[in-house]
Amino acid sequence: MVGPMSDATTEPRLVTVDVEGGALTLAEWGPQEATTAVLAIHGITASSRSWPLLAEALPDVRILAPDLRGRARSNALPGPYGLRQHAADLQRVLDALGIDRVVAIGHSMGCFVAVELTAHEHRVAELILVDGGFPLQLPVGLRLEDAPSALLGPAFERLRMTFLTRAAYADYWRQHPAFAADWSSTVEGYLDYDLQESDGGFAPSSNPEAVLADFGDQFGPDWYVHDLGSIEAPITAIRAPRGLMNEEPGLYPPGRIESFRATLPDLRIVEVADVNHYTVLMSPHGAAVIAEQLRDALDRVMTRAD
């Protein structure tokens, strides 16, 4: 069963783990002693505060959500960045916390990190990819070096901006078409966590250098395509029909994810109606679907273990 979800924010415990170059911060929800856990990995300019609705829906599940290297409370960690470095950091997390098995779930760029982790870590029993993880395709005529601004839009542009107040930052996002119909206290909490004090006001906490270094890995270099195709764990791909700017089609047009079934026979595809790339995770409706899929994956993992 999945519990009811409201517009409230469930506050996590904060944990730090030593990784190469310093300390990585994680948010932790649920029973601390559980050795089977969910590892929830956020998107390219996001943070651990992407997941409170999921935690609220699954209060009996141990959920570990890192602030990835270069983001939020882990933004002081130095490079190198990239998917393989993030996966190595998360292996250190599993070791340090004594986690035996995980269901890894990612959103957006976090899906790509989850794929890399699963390809090299036997403790990942199932994989859930929320609108990410399958190599992206550049629009015709767009160069990769121009893609972050063109494809990420305000999510990338804000990284070099300073806002006079926290409210000004919320107002900047309130105009974003993805949140026009789904503004909530959950979104406000996510944005507030993102900010850090800066000269003259507040600045987003993601390191632009880290974002740029990670961005290109999402377009399917050979090593990534190989690692994706090598995964034997069951994969559930959850797709949003609308994209980052609430446009149609979404990040993955119909047929794109299906084309990977030849190399990933244990692939399930679930489309969530009436959500975009953000609200598939940060609206009660989208989070409820994800929570159901995650509960099913955990049940399967426990059944196989028994």
Secondary structure, DSSP 4 states (H G I P E B T S, - for coil): ------S--PPPEEEEEEETTEEEEEEEES-TT-SEEEEEE--TT--GGG-HHHHHH-TTS-EEEE--TTSGGGTTPPSP-SHHHHHHHHHHHHHHHT--EEEEEEETHHHHHHHHHHHH-TTEEEEEEES-SSPP-PPTT--GGGHIIIIITHHHHGGG--BSSHHHHHHHHHT-GGGTT---HHHHHHHHHHEEEETTEEEE-S-HHHHHHHHGGGG--HHHHHHHHT--S-EEEEE-SS-TTS-SS-SS-TTTTGGGTTT-TTEEEEEPTT--TTHHHHSHHHHHHHHHHHHHHHHHHHHHH-
